[in-house]
């Protein structure tokens, strides 16, 4: 029997280290089923959503509901996600609710909880330990990521698109980075730097793994072209203008799409199993003049509401794109697709930009849960179901043996029994 390839195998060149996608050669026997590897991704923003375009009619409970305008990009996936109405953390205070999303615990009240205000992603990072290159990845696009906290109350710093790319593909150390830059300047691609080693390894792979490697390399090269197109603009302040962005490859939509591709590659290579991303908005994107914070204080004014619908529909479209990327990749370790074993949570710690923290916008997709419904929970304080119950359900699904998390009172019922 051929010795299984180590899942942590890298293709290396001068200053470059490319993690490999998960291959059948890593299982010992092609198609052999192992204990499922679970991943968690949270997509968020710091201003909530325009709720009238996000939540279905509260009378439409279960599978028979009309998909609202903001969620329309998810139509083709409606059997693979769940919408939750009337879940929140019971907090007040507007922006102070933002960092509470993944813990249910306000930072200044963390001392009263056994694990402080540790967030779901960092709890998973502790659980996974050194099984992956990065215990977690905390990401940002045009907005600070404020939702990841360790159990000691430290906010995890976030990285941008370019830093994410370098983390996945460039080795640490000043000399290594300098060498990588020099080689990439000559070869124009990290793939060219490791081409000889890749060709040698490819000869020992089966036909299916060779196809997966080719698909992976094509994804990396496509992403390189996108980032190269954006790079000259990453550190330049944008001029003030009332005109929409005239070219593709720059701005909120392009940056978010590129980040989704990087997240998919991070999952495909098993580089991490816990990812959070906060996204914002750049003035003049989508033909809009203004800022996300200003739009969020809409006062039901038509211009501001229209802007929020554009910005937030794009966020949901990017979530749908990530779902498509993960559905397209088979999982040779766990069986099924990468999507089957990845929980994707869209949510905000502030329900609306007008400082409401009640009825948080929450959608859960993938992960092997039973999906396809709009779940409506009681609005009355006496019957309120904590949003932390959803967080606990995600942790238990991931394999974390916990009976409570943050302000939870238990897990959510009705999500069990999906694909695993």
C-alpha positions in Angstrom: 0.0 0.0 0.0 1.3 3.5 -0.9 2.2 5.6 2.2 -0.4 8.4 2.6 0.8 11.9 1.8 1.0 14.2 4.8 -1.8 16.7 4.8 0.7 19.4 5.8 2.8 18.9 2.7 3.9 22.1 1.0 5.4 23.0 -2.3 8.4 25.2 -1.6 10.5 27.6 -3.5 12.7 30.5 -2.5 10.5 32.2 0.1 7.3 30.6 -1.1 5.4 27.8 0.6 2.1 26.7 -1.1 -0.2 24.4 0.9 -1.7 21.6 -1.1 -5.4 21.0 -1.5 -6.8 18.0 0.3 -6.2 15.0 -2.0 -7.2 11.3 -2.1 -3.5 10.5 -1.7 -3.7 12.0 1.9 -6.3 9.4 3.0 -4.3 6.2 2.4 -7.0 4.7 0.2 -8.9 6.7 -2.4 -12.5 7.3 -1.2 -11.8 6.1 2.4 -14.1 7.9 4.8 -12.5 9.5 7.9 -13.9 11.5 10.8 -15.4 14.6 9.2 -13.2 17.7 9.3 -15.4 20.7 10.2 -14.8 24.4 9.4 -16.4 27.6 10.5 -16.7 30.9 8.6 -18.4 34.1 9.8 -19.2 36.9 7.5 -20.2 40.2 9.1 -20.4 44.0 9.0 -20.4 46.6 11.8 -23.8 48.3 11.0 -26.5 45.6 10.8 -28.9 45.5 7.9 -32.0 47.3 6.5 -34.4 44.8 8.1 -37.4 45.4 5.8 -35.3 43.9 2.9 -33.6 41.2 4.9 -36.2 39.3 6.9 -39.1 37.3 5.4 -42.7 38.0 6.5 -42.8 36.8 10.2 -46.0 34.9 9.3 -44.1 32.9 6.7 -42.6 30.2 9.0 -40.8 27.1 7.8 -39.9 26.2 4.2 -42.7 28.2 2.5 -41.5 31.8 2.7 -40.8 34.5 0.1 -37.1 35.4 -0.1 -36.6 39.1 0.6 -34.8 41.4 -1.8 -31.5 41.5 0.0 -31.4 37.7 0.2 -32.3 37.1 -3.4 -28.7 36.0 -4.4 -29.3 33.0 -2.2 -32.3 31.7 -4.1 -30.5 28.8 -5.8 -29.2 27.7 -2.4 -32.5 28.0 -0.4 -32.4 24.4 0.7 -28.9 24.9 2.2 -29.4 27.8 4.6 -31.6 28.8 7.5 -32.9 32.3 8.4 -33.4 33.1 12.1 -35.9 35.8 13.2 -35.9 37.3 16.8 -32.6 35.9 18.0 -30.3 38.4 19.8 -28.0 38.7 22.8 -30.3 40.8 24.9 -28.0 43.7 24.8 -28.5 47.4 24.3 -26.1 50.1 23.3 -25.8 50.1 19.6 -22.2 49.9 18.5 -21.2 48.2 21.7 -23.1 45.2 20.5 -20.8 44.7 17.5 -18.0 42.8 19.4 -20.6 40.6 21.1 -21.8 38.8 18.0 -19.8 35.6 18.4 -19.7 35.4 22.2 -23.0 36.8 23.5 -20.9 38.5 26.2 -20.0 42.2 26.5 -16.2 42.7 27.0 -16.7 44.6 30.2 -18.9 41.8 31.7 -16.5 39.0 30.6 -15.2 38.5 34.2 -18.6 37.0 35.1 -18.3 34.1 32.7 -16.1 31.0 33.0 -14.6 31.5 29.5 -14.8 35.3 29.5 -16.0 36.7 26.1 -14.1 34.2 23.9 -15.7 34.2 20.5 -16.8 31.1 18.6 -13.9 31.2 16.1 -11.4 31.4 18.9 -13.1 28.6 20.8 -12.8 26.5 17.6 -9.1 27.6 17.3 -8.4 26.3 20.8 -10.2 23.0 19.9 -8.3 22.5 16.7 -5.0 23.5 18.2 -2.0 22.8 15.9 -3.9 20.7 13.4 -3.8 23.5 10.9 -1.1 26.0 9.9 -3.3 28.9 11.3 -5.5 28.2 14.3 -7.8 31.0 13.0 -7.8 33.8 10.4 -9.4 37.2 11.2 -10.0 39.1 8.0 -11.2 42.6 6.9 -12.3 44.3 3.7 -12.8 48.1 4.0 -13.8 47.8 7.6 -12.2 46.8 11.0 -13.0 43.3 12.2 -14.2 43.7 15.8 -15.7 40.3 16.5 -12.9 37.9 17.4 -11.7 37.7 21.0 -9.5 35.3 23.0 -10.6 33.9 26.4 -8.4 36.6 28.0 -10.4 39.3 26.4 -7.8 40.2 23.7 -9.3 41.3 20.4 -7.6 39.4 17.6 -6.0 41.7 15.0 -7.3 41.4 11.5 -5.5 41.3 8.1 -6.5 42.6 4.7 -6.7 41.0 1.3 -3.0 41.3 0.5 -1.9 40.2 3.9 -4.2 37.2 3.7 -2.7 36.2 0.3 0.9 36.6 1.8 -0.1 34.5 4.8 -1.3 31.7 2.7 1.6 31.7 0.1 4.7 33.6 1.4 7.0 32.1 4.1 7.8 34.1 7.2 11.0 36.0 7.7 12.5 39.1 6.1 15.0 37.2 4.0 12.4 34.7 2.8 10.0 37.5 1.8 12.7 39.4 0.0 13.7 36.2 -1.9 10.0 35.6 -2.8 9.6 39.1 -4.1 12.7 38.8 -6.2 11.7 35.4 -7.6 8.1 36.5 -8.3 9.3 39.6 -10.0 11.2 37.4 -12.4 8.6 34.6 -12.7 5.4 36.7 -12.3 3.7 34.0 -10.2 4.3 31.9 -7.1 3.3 28.9 -9.1 6.3 29.4 -11.4 8.6 29.5 -8.4 7.5 26.0 -7.3 6.8 24.5 -10.8 9.6 21.9 -10.7 8.6 20.5 -7.4 4.9 20.5 -8.4 5.7 18.6 -11.6 7.7 16.0 -9.7 5.0 15.5 -7.1 2.3 15.4 -9.8 3.8 12.3 -11.4 3.1 10.3 -8.2 -0.5 11.2 -8.0 -3.6 9.5 -9.4 -5.6 10.9 -12.2 -8.3 12.4 -9.9 -5.7 14.1 -7.7 -3.9 15.4 -10.8 -7.2 17.1 -11.9 -7.7 18.6 -8.4 -4.1 20.0 -8.4 -4.7 21.5 -11.9 -8.0 23.1 -10.7 -6.3 24.4 -7.6 -3.4 26.0 -9.5 -5.8 27.6 -11.9 -7.7 29.1 -9.0 -4.4 30.5 -7.5 -3.3 31.9 -10.8 -6.6 33.6 -11.4 -6.4 35.1 -8.0 -2.9 36.3 -8.6 -4.1 38.2 -11.7 -6.9 39.9 -9.6 -4.5 40.9 -6.8 -1.9 42.1 -9.2 -4.6 44.3 -10.9 -5.5 45.8 -7.5 -2.1 46.1 -5.9 -1.1 49.5 -7.2 -4.2 50.9 -5.5 -4.1 49.2 -2.1 -2.2 51.9 -0.3 -3.4 55.0 -2.2 -6.1 57.3 -0.8 -9.0 57.5 -3.2 -9.9 60.9 -4.7 -13.2 62.5 -4.0 -15.6 62.1 -6.9 -19.3 61.8 -7.6 -18.7 59.4 -10.5 -18.9 55.6 -10.1 -15.8 53.4 -10.3 -15.1 53.2 -14.0 -13.2 49.9 -14.0 -13.6 46.4 -12.6 -10.9 44.9 -10.3 -11.0 47.6 -7.7 -13.5 48.4 -4.9 -15.8 46.7 -2.5 -17.3 44.1 -4.8 -14.0 43.0 -6.4 -12.1 43.0 -3.1 -14.8 40.9 -1.4 -15.0 38.4 -4.3 -11.2 38.0 -4.2 -11.4 37.5 -0.4 -14.0 34.8 -0.9 -11.7 33.0 -3.3 -8.9 33.2 -0.6 -11.2 31.8 2.1 -12.2 28.9 -0.2 -8.5 28.2 -0.9 -7.7 28.4 2.9 -10.4 25.7 3.4 -9.4 23.7 0.4 -5.8 23.5 1.7 -6.9 22.9 5.3 -4.8 25.9 6.3 -7.3 26.9 9.0 -10.7 25.8 10.2 -11.9 29.1 11.8 -12.4 32.3 9.8 -14.1 35.6 10.4 -14.5 38.4 7.9 -15.9 41.9 8.5 -16.6 43.9 5.3 -17.5 47.5 4.7 -17.9 50.0 1.9 -15.7 52.4 0.0 -17.1 55.8 -1.1 -18.1 55.8 -4.8 -18.5 52.0 -5.1 -21.8 50.9 -6.7 -22.2 54.5 -7.9 -22.9 55.7 -4.3 -21.5 58.8 -2.7 -21.2 58.6 1.1 -20.2 56.2 3.9 -21.7 53.0 5.2 -22.2 54.5 8.7 -24.0 57.5 7.3 -26.2 55.3 5.1 -27.1 53.1 8.1 -28.7 56.0 9.9 -31.2 56.1 7.1 -34.3 57.5 8.8 -36.3 55.7 6.1 -35.0 58.2 3.5 -35.1 56.8 0.0 -31.5 57.5 -1.0 -30.0 56.0 2.1 -32.3 52.9 2.1 -31.4 52.3 -1.6 -27.7 52.5 -0.7 -28.1 49.9 2.1 -29.9 47.6 -0.2 -27.1 47.7 -2.7 -24.3 47.2 -0.2 -26.0 44.5 1.8 -27.3 42.6 -1.3 -23.6 42.5 -2.4 -22.6 41.0 0.9 -25.1 38.3 0.5 -24.1 37.7 -3.1 -20.5 37.2 -1.9 -21.8 34.6 0.6 -23.6 32.8 -2.2 -20.4 32.9 -4.2 -18.4 31.3 -1.3 -21.1 28.6 -1.1 -20.8 27.9 -4.8 -17.0 27.6 -4.5 -17.2 25.2 -1.6 -20.0 23.1 -3.2 -17.8 22.7 -6.3 -14.9 21.1 -4.3 -15.1 17.5 -3.2 -13.8 16.7 0.3 -11.7 13.5 -0.1 -11.1 13.3 3.7 -14.7 13.7 4.9 -16.7 12.7 1.9 -19.3 15.0 0.2 -18.2 18.5 -0.6 -16.3 21.1 1.4 -19.6 23.0 1.8 -21.2 19.9 3.6 -18.6 20.3 6.4 -18.3 24.1 6.6 -20.7 26.2 8.7 -21.1 29.7 7.2 -22.7 32.2 9.4 -23.8 35.7 8.2 -24.5 37.9 11.1 -24.1 41.3 12.8 -23.8 42.3 16.5 -25.8 45.4 15.8 -29.2 44.7 14.2 -29.5 48.0 12.4 -27.3 51.1 12.0 -29.8 53.0 14.0 -28.4 51.4 17.1 -30.9 48.6 17.6 -29.5 45.3 18.9 -32.8 43.4 18.9 -33.5 40.8 16.2 -30.0 40.3 14.9 -29.7 39.5 11.2 -28.6 35.9 11.2 -28.3 33.2 8.5 -26.6 29.9 8.8 -25.6 27.8 5.8 -23.9 24.4 5.3 -22.1 22.5 8.0 -24.3 19.4 7.8 -27.3 21.1 9.5 -30.9 20.6 8.5 -31.7 23.7 6.5 -34.3 25.3 4.2 -36.5 27.1 6.7 -37.3 30.5 8.1 -37.3 30.0 11.9 -39.2 32.6 13.9 -38.7 32.7 17.7 -40.8 34.5 20.3 -40.4 38.2 20.6 -41.5 38.5 24.3 -38.6 39.0 26.7 -40.0 36.2 29.0 -39.9 33.7 26.1 -36.8 35.0 24.3 -34.3 32.5 22.9 -30.7 33.7 23.2 -28.7 34.0 20.0 -25.9 32.3 21.9 -27.9 29.1 21.5 -27.1 29.2 17.8 -23.4 29.7 18.7 -23.5 26.7 20.9 -25.2 24.6 18.2 -22.3 25.6 15.8 -19.7 24.5 18.4 -21.4 21.2 19.1 -21.7 20.6 15.3 -18.0 21.3 15.0 -17.2 18.6 17.6 -16.6 20.9 20.7 -18.1 19.2 23.7 -19.7 22.1 25.5 -23.0 22.4 27.4 -23.0 26.1 27.6 -21.4 29.0 25.7 -21.6 32.6 26.7 -25.2 33.5 27.5 -26.7 30.3 26.0 -29.4 28.3 27.6 -29.0 25.3 25.4 -28.7 24.5 21.7 -31.3 25.3 19.0 -33.7 22.5 18.2 -34.6 21.6 14.6 -31.2 22.0 13.1 -30.0 18.5 13.7 -30.3 15.6 11.2 -28.9 17.2 8.1 -26.0 16.0 6.0 -22.9 15.1 7.9 
